[in-house]
Amino acid sequence: EANDAFIAKLDNAGNTVWIKNFKPSTTFVINIFDIAVNDNGTVFYCGNTGGDVDINPGAGTVSVSSSPYMAALDKNGEFLWGGGVVGYNSNLEFKKIKISSV
């Protein structure tokens, strides 16, 4: 679907390890603008949504309504955490993730 998004993990040979699909209901849209992976294999992703969208690709629901969001998956593709910005300025977007070592 045109409004869907996905994140995939591939092995060194290019084979699919896992794929996580995001399927907004009706005509709403989810955008994933950036993905970053830390040394532990945690996958961070950010973007924005148009309408009420579940940013958890798993069984649970983390609903974000027309706002920028950030979320994370573990190395196996399981949802760890995520959320959107409430009461944001309409010009705000999360477009880049930078990971630094501690």
N, CA, C and O atoms as a GROMACS GRO file, in nm:
protein
  408
    1GLU      N    1   0.083  -0.119   0.000
    1GLU     CA    2   0.000   0.000   0.000
    1GLU      C    3   0.088   0.125   0.000
    1GLU      O    4   0.199   0.123   0.052
    2ALA      N    5   0.038   0.230  -0.056
    2ALA     CA    6   0.114   0.354  -0.068
    2ALA      C    7   0.142   0.419   0.067
    2ALA      O    8   0.243   0.489   0.080
    3ASN      N    9   0.057   0.398   0.167
    3ASN     CA   10   0.076   0.463   0.297
    3ASN      C   11   0.156   0.378   0.394
    3ASN      O   12   0.184   0.424   0.505
    4ASP      N   13   0.193   0.257   0.357
    4ASP     CA   14   0.266   0.167   0.445
    4ASP      C   15   0.414   0.203   0.452
    4ASP      O   16   0.467   0.273   0.365
    5ALA      N   17   0.479   0.154   0.556
    5ALA     CA   18   0.624   0.167   0.570
    5ALA      C   19   0.676   0.035   0.626
    5ALA      O   20   0.598  -0.044   0.681
    6PHE      N   21   0.806   0.010   0.613
    6PHE     CA   22   0.863  -0.110   0.672
    6PHE      C   23   1.008  -0.087   0.710
    6PHE      O   24   1.074   0.002   0.657
    7ILE      N   25   1.055  -0.170   0.803
    7ILE     CA   26   1.196  -0.175   0.840
    7ILE      C   27   1.238  -0.320   0.826
    7ILE      O   28   1.169  -0.410   0.874
    8ALA      N   29   1.351  -0.343   0.760
    8ALA     CA   30   1.399  -0.480   0.739
    8ALA      C   31   1.542  -0.493   0.790
    8ALA      O   32   1.622  -0.400   0.781
    9LYS      N   33   1.573  -0.612   0.843
    9LYS     CA   34   1.710  -0.645   0.881
    9LYS      C   35   1.758  -0.754   0.786
    9LYS      O   36   1.691  -0.855   0.766
   10LEU      N   37   1.877  -0.730   0.728
   10LEU     CA   38   1.936  -0.826   0.636
   10LEU      C   39   2.066  -0.879   0.696
   10LEU      O   40   2.133  -0.808   0.771
   11ASP      N   41   2.102  -1.002   0.661
   11ASP     CA   42   2.232  -1.053   0.706
   11ASP      C   43   2.340  -1.008   0.607
   11ASP      O   44   2.309  -0.940   0.509
   12ASN      N   45   2.463  -1.045   0.632
   12ASN     CA   46   2.575  -1.002   0.547
   12ASN      C   47   2.564  -1.048   0.402
   12ASN      O   48   2.621  -0.987   0.313
   13ALA      N   49   2.489  -1.156   0.379
   13ALA     CA   50   2.470  -1.207   0.244
   13ALA      C   51   2.350  -1.143   0.175
   13ALA      O   52   2.321  -1.174   0.059
   14GLY      N   53   2.280  -1.053   0.245
   14GLY     CA   54   2.164  -0.988   0.186
   14GLY      C   55   2.034  -1.062   0.205
   14GLY      O   56   1.932  -1.025   0.147
   15ASN      N   57   2.035  -1.169   0.286
   15ASN     CA   58   1.913  -1.244   0.314
   15ASN      C   59   1.831  -1.175   0.422
   15ASN      O   60   1.886  -1.115   0.514
   16THR      N   61   1.700  -1.183   0.411
   16THR     CA   62   1.611  -1.120   0.508
   16THR      C   63   1.617  -1.195   0.642
   16THR      O   64   1.596  -1.316   0.646
   17VAL      N   65   1.644  -1.122   0.750
   17VAL     CA   66   1.640  -1.176   0.886
   17VAL      C   67   1.501  -1.153   0.944
   17VAL      O   68   1.439  -1.245   0.997
   18TRP      N   69   1.452  -1.030   0.934
   18TRP     CA   70   1.314  -0.997   0.972
   18TRP      C   71   1.269  -0.871   0.900
   18TRP      O   72   1.350  -0.791   0.854
   19ILE      N   73   1.136  -0.856   0.891
   19ILE     CA   74   1.074  -0.738   0.834
   19ILE      C   75   0.962  -0.696   0.928
   19ILE      O   76   0.883  -0.780   0.972
   20LYS      N   77   0.955  -0.568   0.957
   20LYS     CA   78   0.846  -0.512   1.038
   20LYS      C   79   0.768  -0.415   0.951
   20LYS      O   80   0.823  -0.319   0.898
   21ASN      N   81   0.639  -0.441   0.937
   21ASN     CA   82   0.551  -0.358   0.855
   21ASN      C   83   0.470  -0.264   0.943
   21ASN      O   84   0.428  -0.300   1.052
   22PHE      N   85   0.449  -0.145   0.894
   22PHE     CA   86   0.363  -0.045   0.958
   22PHE      C   87   0.250  -0.018   0.861
   22PHE      O   88   0.274   0.029   0.750
   23LYS      N   89   0.127  -0.047   0.902
   23LYS     CA   90   0.013  -0.034   0.812
   23LYS      C   91  -0.090   0.058   0.876
   23LYS      O   92  -0.175   0.013   0.953
   24PRO      N   93  -0.083   0.187   0.844
   24PRO     CA   94  -0.184   0.279   0.897
   24PRO      C   95  -0.323   0.242   0.848
   24PRO      O   96  -0.339   0.191   0.737
   25SER      N   97  -0.423   0.267   0.930
   25SER     CA   98  -0.560   0.241   0.889
   25SER      C   99  -0.609   0.352   0.796
   25SER      O  100  -0.556   0.463   0.798
   26THR      N  101  -0.705   0.322   0.718
   26THR     CA  102  -0.770   0.413   0.622
   26THR      C  103  -0.667   0.489   0.538
   26THR      O  104  -0.579   0.428   0.478
   27THR      N  105  -0.679   0.620   0.535
   27THR     CA  106  -0.591   0.700   0.449
   27THR      C  107  -0.476   0.765   0.524
   27THR      O  108  -0.406   0.848   0.467
   28PHE      N  109  -0.456   0.728   0.650
   28PHE     CA  110  -0.348   0.788   0.727
   28PHE      C  111  -0.214   0.738   0.675
   28PHE      O  112  -0.207   0.636   0.606
   29VAL      N  113  -0.106   0.809   0.710
   29VAL     CA  114   0.025   0.776   0.657
   29VAL      C  115   0.129   0.777   0.769
   29VAL      O  116   0.118   0.854   0.865
   30ILE      N  117   0.229   0.690   0.756
   30ILE     CA  118   0.345   0.693   0.845
   30ILE      C  119   0.469   0.712   0.758
   30ILE      O  120   0.487   0.645   0.657
   31ASN      N  121   0.554   0.805   0.801
   31ASN     CA  122   0.681   0.829   0.733
   31ASN      C  123   0.794   0.790   0.827
   31ASN      O  124   0.792   0.827   0.945
   32ILE      N  125   0.890   0.717   0.777
   32ILE     CA  126   1.012   0.687   0.851
   32ILE      C  127   1.124   0.763   0.781
   32ILE      O  128   1.160   0.730   0.668
   33PHE      N  129   1.177   0.865   0.848
   33PHE     CA  130   1.278   0.952   0.786
   33PHE      C  131   1.421   0.904   0.810
   33PHE      O  132   1.509   0.930   0.728
   34ASP      N  133   1.445   0.836   0.923
   34ASP     CA  134   1.582   0.792   0.949
   34ASP      C  135   1.578   0.666   1.035
   34ASP      O  136   1.486   0.645   1.114
   35ILE      N  137   1.681   0.585   1.018
   35ILE     CA  138   1.701   0.462   1.096
   35ILE      C  139   1.848   0.459   1.136
   35ILE      O  140   1.936   0.487   1.055
   36ALA      N  141   1.874   0.425   1.262
   36ALA     CA  142   2.011   0.412   1.310
   36ALA      C  143   2.018   0.289   1.400
   36ALA      O  144   1.920   0.253   1.466
   37VAL      N  145   2.134   0.225   1.402
   37VAL     CA  146   2.155   0.104   1.482
   37VAL      C  147   2.275   0.125   1.573
   37VAL      O  148   2.381   0.169   1.527
   38ASN      N  149   2.259   0.094   1.703
   38ASN     CA  150   2.373   0.110   1.794
   38ASN      C  151   2.454  -0.020   1.800
   38ASN      O  152   2.422  -0.117   1.732
   39ASP      N  153   2.559  -0.020   1.882
   39ASP     CA  154   2.649  -0.136   1.893
   39ASP      C  155   2.580  -0.261   1.946
   39ASP      O  156   2.627  -0.372   1.920
   40ASN      N  157   2.469  -0.246   2.019
   40ASN     CA  158   2.394  -0.360   2.071
   40ASN      C  159   2.293  -0.415   1.972
   40ASN      O  160   2.227  -0.515   2.000
   41GLY      N  161   2.280  -0.350   1.857
   41GLY     CA  162   2.184  -0.394   1.757
   41GLY      C  163   2.046  -0.331   1.772
   41GLY      O  164   1.955  -0.366   1.698
   42THR      N  165   2.030  -0.238   1.868
   42THR     CA  166   1.902  -0.170   1.884
   42THR      C  167   1.879  -0.080   1.762
   42THR      O  168   1.968  -0.005   1.722
   43VAL      N  169   1.760  -0.089   1.705
   43VAL     CA  170   1.724  -0.014   1.585
   43VAL      C  171   1.636   0.104   1.627
   43VAL      O  172   1.526   0.084   1.680
   44PHE      N  173   1.683   0.225   1.604
   44PHE     CA  174   1.608   0.346   1.634
   44PHE      C  175   1.551   0.399   1.503
   44PHE      O  176   1.619   0.398   1.401
   45TYR      N  177   1.426   0.446   1.507
   45TYR     CA  178   1.367   0.504   1.388
   45TYR      C  179   1.282   0.625   1.426
   45TYR      O  180   1.227   0.632   1.536
   46CYS      N  181   1.274   0.720   1.334
   46CYS     CA  182   1.197   0.841   1.361
   46CYS      C  183   1.128   0.887   1.233
   46CYS      O  184   1.166   0.848   1.123
   47GLY      N  185   1.028   0.970   1.252
   47GLY     CA  186   0.956   1.024   1.138
   47GLY      C  187   0.836   1.103   1.185
   47GLY      O  188   0.838   1.163   1.292
   48ASN      N  189   0.731   1.103   1.104
   48ASN     CA  190   0.607   1.166   1.146
   48ASN      C  191   0.489   1.088   1.090
   48ASN      O  192   0.505   1.002   1.003
   49THR      N  193   0.372   1.120   1.142
   49THR     CA  194   0.250   1.051   1.101
   49THR      C  195   0.148   1.153   1.054
   49THR      O  196   0.151   1.269   1.095
   50GLY      N  197   0.060   1.108   0.970
   50GLY     CA  198  -0.055   1.187   0.928
   50GLY      C  199  -0.180   1.115   0.976
   50GLY      O  200  -0.225   1.021   0.910
   51GLY      N  201  -0.235   1.156   1.088
   51GLY     CA  202  -0.349   1.089   1.148
   51GLY      C  203  -0.305   0.994   1.257
   51GLY      O  204  -0.187   0.988   1.291
   52ASP      N  205  -0.401   0.920   1.314
   52ASP     CA  206  -0.371   0.824   1.421
   52ASP      C  207  -0.304   0.701   1.362
   52ASP      O  208  -0.364   0.630   1.281
   53VAL      N  209  -0.178   0.676   1.403
   53VAL     CA  210  -0.101   0.565   1.348
   53VAL      C  211  -0.034   0.490   1.462
   53VAL      O  212   0.016   0.552   1.556
   54ASP      N  213  -0.033   0.358   1.453
   54ASP     CA  214   0.036   0.271   1.549
   54ASP      C  215   0.181   0.259   1.506
   54ASP      O  216   0.210   0.203   1.400
   55ILE      N  217   0.275   0.311   1.588
   55ILE     CA  218   0.417   0.304   1.553
   55ILE      C  219   0.482   0.177   1.604
   55ILE      O  220   0.603   0.158   1.587
   56ASN      N  221   0.404   0.089   1.668
   56ASN     CA  222   0.453  -0.041   1.714
   56ASN      C  223   0.415  -0.144   1.607
   56ASN      O  224   0.297  -0.170   1.587
   57PRO      N  225   0.514  -0.204   1.539
   57PRO     CA  226   0.481  -0.301   1.435
   57PRO      C  227   0.442  -0.438   1.492
   57PRO      O  228   0.408  -0.528   1.415
   58GLY      N  229   0.445  -0.454   1.624
   58GLY     CA  230   0.413  -0.582   1.687
   58GLY      C  231   0.268  -0.588   1.733
   58GLY      O  232   0.181  -0.519   1.680
   59ALA      N  233   0.245  -0.673   1.833
   59ALA     CA  234   0.109  -0.700   1.880
   59ALA      C  235   0.050  -0.584   1.961
   59ALA      O  236  -0.071  -0.564   1.958
   60GLY      N  237   0.131  -0.508   2.031
   60GLY     CA  238   0.081  -0.397   2.112
   60GLY      C  239   0.048  -0.277   2.025
   60GLY      O  240   0.069  -0.279   1.904
   61THR      N  241  -0.002  -0.172   2.089
   61THR     CA  242  -0.038  -0.051   2.018
   61THR      C  243   0.027   0.069   2.084
   61THR      O  244   0.012   0.090   2.205
   62VAL      N  245   0.098   0.148   2.007
   62VAL     CA  246   0.150   0.277   2.050
   62VAL      C  247   0.100   0.378   1.947
   62VAL      O  248   0.160   0.395   1.841
   63SER      N  249  -0.010   0.443   1.980
   63SER     CA  250  -0.074   0.532   1.886
   63SER      C  251  -0.013   0.672   1.892
   63SER      O  252   0.004   0.729   1.999
   64VAL      N  253   0.019   0.725   1.775
   64VAL     CA  254   0.069   0.861   1.761
   64VAL      C  255  -0.026   0.932   1.666
   64VAL      O  256  -0.058   0.880   1.559
   65SER      N  257  -0.070   1.050   1.705
   65SER     CA  258  -0.169   1.121   1.625
   65SER      C  259  -0.110   1.246   1.560
   65SER      O  260  -0.084   1.346   1.628
   66SER      N  261  -0.090   1.239   1.431
   66SER     CA  262  -0.043   1.353   1.351
   66SER      C  263   0.072   1.427   1.416
   66SER      O  264   0.065   1.548   1.439
   67SER      N  265   0.179   1.354   1.447
   67SER     CA  266   0.292   1.418   1.513
   67SER      C  267   0.423   1.348   1.480
   67SER      O  268   0.423   1.237   1.427
   68PRO      N  269   0.534   1.414   1.511
   68PRO     CA  270   0.664   1.350   1.499
   68PRO      C  271   0.677   1.242   1.606
   68PRO      O  272   0.615   1.253   1.712
   69TYR      N  273   0.756   1.140   1.580
   69TYR     CA  274   0.773   1.031   1.677
   69TYR      C  275   0.916   0.978   1.669
   69TYR      O  276   0.990   1.003   1.574
   70MET      N  277   0.953   0.903   1.773
   70MET     CA  278   1.077   0.827   1.774
   70MET      C  279   1.047   0.696   1.845
   70MET      O  280   0.968   0.693   1.939
   71ALA      N  281   1.109   0.586   1.799
   71ALA     CA  282   1.084   0.456   1.857
   71ALA      C  283   1.206   0.366   1.839
   71ALA      O  284   1.300   0.401   1.768
   72ALA      N  285   1.203   0.250   1.904
   72ALA     CA  286   1.317   0.157   1.897
   72ALA      C  287   1.268   0.012   1.895
   72ALA      O  288   1.169  -0.024   1.957
   73LEU      N  289   1.344  -0.069   1.820
   73LEU     CA  290   1.325  -0.214   1.816
   73LEU      C  291   1.453  -0.279   1.868
   73LEU      O  292   1.561  -0.222   1.854
   74ASP      N  293   1.441  -0.397   1.929
   74ASP     CA  294   1.563  -0.467   1.969
   74ASP      C  295   1.624  -0.537   1.847
   74ASP      O  296   1.569  -0.529   1.737
   75LYS      N  297   1.737  -0.603   1.866
   75LYS     CA  298   1.808  -0.664   1.753
   75LYS      C  299   1.729  -0.773   1.684
   75LYS      O  300   1.760  -0.811   1.571
   76ASN      N  301   1.625  -0.824   1.751
   76ASN     CA  302   1.538  -0.927   1.692
   76ASN      C  303   1.412  -0.868   1.629
   76ASN      O  304   1.326  -0.941   1.581
   77GLY      N  305   1.403  -0.735   1.630
   77GLY     CA  306   1.288  -0.669   1.568
   77GLY      C  307   1.169  -0.652   1.660
   77GLY      O  308   1.061  -0.616   1.615
   78GLU      N  309   1.187  -0.678   1.789
   78GLU     CA  310   1.077  -0.663   1.885
   78GLU      C  311   1.073  -0.518   1.934
   78GLU      O  312   1.177  -0.458   1.959
   79PHE      N  313   0.952  -0.465   1.947
   79PHE     CA  314   0.933  -0.326   1.988
   79PHE      C  315   0.981  -0.305   2.131
   79PHE      O  316   0.947  -0.382   2.220
   80LEU      N  317   1.062  -0.200   2.152
   80LEU     CA  318   1.111  -0.165   2.285
   80LEU      C  319   1.036  -0.046   2.345
   80LEU      O  320   0.984  -0.055   2.456
   81TRP      N  321   1.030   0.063   2.272
   81TRP     CA  322   0.963   0.184   2.321
   81TRP      C  323   0.938   0.279   2.204
   81TRP      O  324   0.996   0.264   2.096
   82GLY      N  325   0.853   0.375   2.229
   82GLY     CA  326   0.827   0.477   2.128
   82GLY      C  327   0.724   0.575   2.176
   82GLY      O  328   0.650   0.549   2.271
   83GLY      N  329   0.719   0.688   2.110
   83GLY     CA  330   0.620   0.789   2.144
   83GLY      C  331   0.629   0.907   2.051
   83GLY      O  332   0.726   0.924   1.976
   84GLY      N  333   0.526   0.989   2.057
   84GLY     CA  334   0.519   1.108   1.975
   84GLY      C  335   0.525   1.233   2.060
   84GLY      O  336   0.521   1.227   2.183
   85VAL      N  337   0.534   1.345   1.993
   85VAL     CA  338   0.538   1.474   2.060
   85VAL      C  339   0.395   1.526   2.069
   85VAL      O  340   0.326   1.536   1.968
   86VAL      N  341   0.353   1.560   2.190
   86VAL     CA  342   0.217   1.611   2.210
   86VAL      C  343   0.221   1.763   2.211
   86VAL      O  344   0.310   1.822   2.272
   87GLY      N  345   0.128   1.826   2.144
   87GLY     CA  346   0.121   1.972   2.141
   87GLY      C  347   0.238   2.035   2.069
   87GLY      O  348   0.288   2.140   2.111
   88TYR      N  349   0.282   1.973   1.962
   88TYR     CA  350   0.400   2.020   1.890
   88TYR      C  351   0.367   2.133   1.794
   88TYR      O  352   0.251   2.153   1.758
   89ASN      N  353   0.468   2.206   1.754
   89ASN     CA  354   0.458   2.308   1.650
   89ASN      C  355   0.450   2.234   1.517
   89ASN      O  356   0.526   2.140   1.494
   90SER      N  357   0.362   2.275   1.430
   90SER     CA  358   0.341   2.202   1.304
   90SER      C  359   0.465   2.200   1.215
   90SER      O  360   0.469   2.125   1.118
   91ASN      N  361   0.565   2.282   1.245
   91ASN     CA  362   0.688   2.282   1.167
   91ASN      C  363   0.792   2.184   1.219
   91ASN      O  364   0.898   2.168   1.158
   92LEU      N  365   0.765   2.119   1.330
   92LEU     CA  366   0.861   2.027   1.391
   92LEU      C  367   0.854   1.891   1.323
   92LEU      O  368   0.746   1.835   1.305
   93GLU      N  369   0.970   1.837   1.285
   93GLU     CA  370   0.981   1.703   1.229
   93GLU      C  371   1.106   1.638   1.284
   93GLU      O  372   1.208   1.705   1.304
   94PHE      N  373   1.100   1.508   1.310
   94PHE     CA  374   1.219   1.431   1.346
   94PHE      C  375   1.270   1.369   1.217
   94PHE      O  376   1.206   1.280   1.161
   95LYS      N  377   1.386   1.415   1.168
   95LYS     CA  378   1.436   1.366   1.040
   95LYS      C  379   1.571   1.298   1.050
   95LYS      O  380   1.613   1.235   0.953
   96LYS      N  381   1.640   1.308   1.163
   96LYS     CA  382   1.776   1.252   1.171
   96LYS      C  383   1.801   1.199   1.311
   96LYS      O  384   1.762   1.260   1.410
   97ILE      N  385   1.866   1.084   1.318
   97ILE     CA  386   1.906   1.023   1.445
   97ILE      C  387   2.058   1.016   1.448
   97ILE      O  388   2.121   0.976   1.350
   98LYS      N  389   2.116   1.056   1.559
   98LYS     CA  390   2.259   1.044   1.576
   98LYS      C  391   2.283   0.962   1.702
   98LYS      O  392   2.230   0.994   1.809
   99ILE      N  393   2.364   0.858   1.690
   99ILE     CA  394   2.398   0.773   1.804
   99ILE      C  395   2.542   0.801   1.844
   99ILE      O  396   2.632   0.801   1.760
  100SER      N  397   2.562   0.826   1.972
  100SER     CA  398   2.697   0.847   2.020
  100SER      C  399   2.728   0.745   2.129
  100SER      O  400   2.637   0.700   2.199
  101SER      N  401   2.852   0.709   2.142
  101SER     CA  402   2.890   0.612   2.244
  101SER      C  403   2.897   0.683   2.378
  101SER      O  404   2.926   0.803   2.386
  102VAL      N  405   2.869   0.608   2.482
  102VAL     CA  406   2.868   0.664   2.618
  102VAL      C  407   3.003   0.643   2.682
  102VAL      O  408   3.023   0.683   2.797
   0.00000   0.00000   0.00000
